[in-house]
Amino acid sequence: MSVPAYKLNDETSLPAIGLGTYKLNGFASVAAIMSGLSMGYRLVDSAVNYENEGAVGAAVRKTEVPRDEIVVTSKLPGRHHAYGEAVLAIEESLLSTGLDYLDLYLIHWPNPITNRFVEAWQALIDCQERGLVKSIGVSNFLPEHIQRLIGETGVAPAVNQIERHPYYPQSAQVAFDSSLGIRDEAWSPLLRGVIGREQPSLAEIAAAHGKSAAQIILRWHVQTGVVPIPKASSTARQAENLDIFDFELTAGELAVIAAYATPGGQVHAERQPAVYEEF
Ligand SMILES: NC(=O)c1ccc[n+]([C@@H]2O[C@H](COP(=O)([O-])OP(=O)(O)OC[C@H]3O[C@@H](n4cnc5c(N)ncnc54)[C@H](OP(=O)(O)O)[C@@H]3O)[C@@H](O)[C@H]2O)c1
């Protein structure tokens, strides 16, 4: 399975779907990530706080897929936003993965209460210049945070990874990011497995295409220009989630799904980037 890719604003390439890895830890997760790579995933998510950079790195080093075809992502935790600590955290991510470089490094949360995300961003910029990371971006950043990064450093993120699914489509954030050439990734793209509680009309759309409800949601992400990173531990679900590039949702179907947007539709309602603190 060959996955299409976007060109980012720094000229690097980002696959249209990735593999989430939150809760994938230990030896079994190395096998699970290798399985994903062998079937065609070329983007792998991770974070210092998932405590699985070792597993991701082992899978990337062991797989037969060439290193330069894989986009390995990690994220800087809030406790290391101070400039010097951020640089050390990135160096530690390289040591943990056992890789010479990472492809995409994100600031995990803005943590605006501590107000150090701009110096963290400067650390990412400098590590990119040193060749430690190819692309740099953010996660859970609101427009006001992104404007500060650009205003104070002149460098726009390549990616913003945000919570997104049909109940919480984040249309305004996606439009803002897109206007600056920032590509969005969707975390909890399947509502963290709440899929199954979906609207009856989703089952109808799925039946019309001979696909599962999960595949319809993932296709909706792709057709709306956002990169979903579903986490799946089994080979069967990984394959199901990847098998979304042979059909097209109609404008009418996209409109039906757009109507699922619900005020307060977040899975993680407590995680408001303006106030949430992640260390
Ligand atoms: N930047 C951030 O702040 C942030 C926050 C949260 C997550 N993330 C990233 O985003 C990734 C994805 O988000 P997530 O893990 O929260 O949620 P998700 O991908 O929406 O959902 C994962 C859950 O859905 C199940 N699942 C996977 N494929 C399925 C299918 N085809 N049908 C039915 N169920 C299916 C998985 O089960 P099994 O595993 O049992 O197969 C798992 O329980 C994470 O793994 C992480 O890498 C980032």
The ligand as an ORCA input file, in Angstrom:
! r2SCAN-3c Opt
* xyz 0 1
  N      -0.494     15.682     20.689
  C      -1.274     15.241     21.644
  O      -1.543     15.944     22.625
  C      -1.872     13.877     21.540
  C      -2.898     13.491     22.416
  C      -3.439     12.223     22.272
  C      -2.957     11.368     21.274
  N      -1.935     11.746     20.450
  C      -1.409     10.869     19.378
  O      -2.491     10.537     18.519
  C      -2.580      9.117     18.412
  C      -4.010      8.704     18.153
  O      -4.871      9.140     19.175
  P      -5.501      8.157     20.283
  O      -4.626      6.976     20.466
  O      -5.820      9.010     21.458
  O      -6.904      7.738     19.678
  P      -7.462      7.056     18.341
  O      -6.364      6.762     17.386
  O      -8.595      7.899     17.902
  O      -8.084      5.713     18.903
  C      -7.280      4.619     19.315
  C      -8.220      3.543     19.804
  O      -9.061      3.144     18.714
  C      -8.934      1.758     18.521
  N      -9.001      1.513     17.077
  C      -8.016      1.688     16.184
  N      -8.446      1.394     14.941
  C      -9.740      1.029     15.057
  C     -10.726      0.599     14.135
  N     -10.442      0.506     12.828
  N     -11.970      0.304     14.592
  C     -12.262      0.418     15.917
  N     -11.364      0.808     16.848
  C     -10.117      1.118     16.425
  C      -7.615      1.365     19.120
  O      -7.674      0.038     19.568
  P      -6.422     -0.981     19.589
  O      -5.205     -0.229     19.938
  O      -6.824     -1.977     20.585
  O      -6.306     -1.557     18.216
  C      -7.505      2.324     20.298
  O      -8.230      1.838     21.405
  C      -2.017      8.638     19.749
  O      -1.722      7.270     19.743
  C      -0.833      9.549     19.888
  O       0.232      9.097     19.054
  C      -1.391     13.016     20.568
*
